[in-house]
Amino acid sequence: MAVDTRSVKEYARELYAAVSRKMGITEPKPFNASSGWLQRFKKRNKITNINIGGEEASADRVAAREFPPVLREIMEEGQYTDNQVFNMDESGLFWKKLPSKTFVVKNASKCRGRKLQKERTTVLFTTNASGTCKLKLSVIHTARKPHAYKSMDMTKLNIHWLTARKAWMFSTLSLSWFDDCFVPDVKKFCEQQNVPFKILLLLDNAPGHSPLLLDRHPNVKVVFLPPNTTSMLQPMDQELICNVKAAFSAKKFNLLNDYTNTKEELRNLSDTNTDSKSEDDEDQQLAEQEVLLKQFWRTFNVKKAVDFLVEAWDQLSVATVRHAWRHVLQGILGVKQSKSVTGEVQTVAVAVDLAREAAQSVTAAGFSETTNDNILEVIRDPDVTTDEMVDDDDASEEAGGVSSREECRLSHSNVRGAIECIEKVKLLLSDDPDANRYEIFTTQLLQTMEPYIKVYHDNINTSRQQSITEFFARNPPQPAQASDSDRGRDSDDDFEGFVREALVSVDDTDEDSPEGQ
């Protein structure tokens, strides 16, 4: 049975009140059913958590069992080794998120930068089955050049920097990642290791992964995992991403601890005239540490977060990577795997414990109460609602950065090009033997494009609206120059269409003018 902690704690409080009434206790001691109590209750009664939610709940176990033999045939046919088999998966990261019990989170509504808890990026993790090639991380951000990178060349970073309005992966961006990041990096790895440039890439069937990847490159074969099997098969989901996020959180908390407990700050906060501190002194020290905490929270930028992510990714051992591939490659690579395995398998439990200890070491209100559940809440892949995604437009603290939305302008030529592409799509599919299917498709396509067709016509009408006095000027208006897309179209039909549009435009202008009325 799926039981959430909130319901358990609420029911515990009800039981406590009922037992108190039955025992005739009119004023029982306060019982809040805190998370710490629940943790101890589960430990005393040996109650463990089983993740049956999310992807695991809807996993198709039959398809997961049937896929490895299919993959074996593909690998045998293509003669792929473990060095040539890769997997990529993306994961969202709220890189400023802190445990919910901390002072900063509790007082977030009072802080100027209260939305900074929602600072999010999407990180693309890619590795091969042998663990010998962990590709450079790709980070999707809302700004093309955040303020933290203002003096740096974005093409020479320790990661690949990608831009999306919502910082999520989408199909077009997946093609850019494949062409500009994956293929060059893998080709370089093959040259360095003297491995044939013949790659097998496993991807899940997320909507953000374009189907055009299937035949995008002659040397890269893309295979999509069966639907609802990623939680059981995909290597990156088998503790790798969670390990990296936990290590990232530990580094963040250690830096926070150093920031709030430097020798200089301790010297300023300590009272050198007395051997023991009064309660007022301790309260003042705690208040000043909370100020330092909020200052750190506001100054911790995306560059520092990315550097920590890269460090955590680099520290992932070969043994851990191979262990993550055990399900999808079970019984496949026995002979072809490399012999040397370095490092121990890094478990999520140990990584989470280290992050919790790092958080508890922070001497500020609430951090000492951090539990493993709080760490898992911080590092889990965020499920963002539609409203939160809309709010995120204004959430970015990288005010000095250049956003992708500011740089993009919807030009008339772009709209025209899009309409021309739609016409080409209709032409390519016009030979469909199923006429009903083609009609439904074209109808829905035109309905989808209707807002942009209206923009196109509005642009034409705006550009052609001229006062009547301009036609009597000494230098009459010159004919419009043909655009690049129009050059080469010198047919009579195009000229007649232009004349008809011009006449319609003139008629519409006359009807709207005072003289016409």
Order of alpha helices (4+ residues) and beta strands (2+ residues): alpha-alpha-alpha-beta-alpha-beta-beta-beta-beta-alpha-alpha-beta-beta-alpha-alpha-alpha-alpha-alpha-alpha-alpha-alpha-alpha-beta-alpha-alpha-alpha-alpha
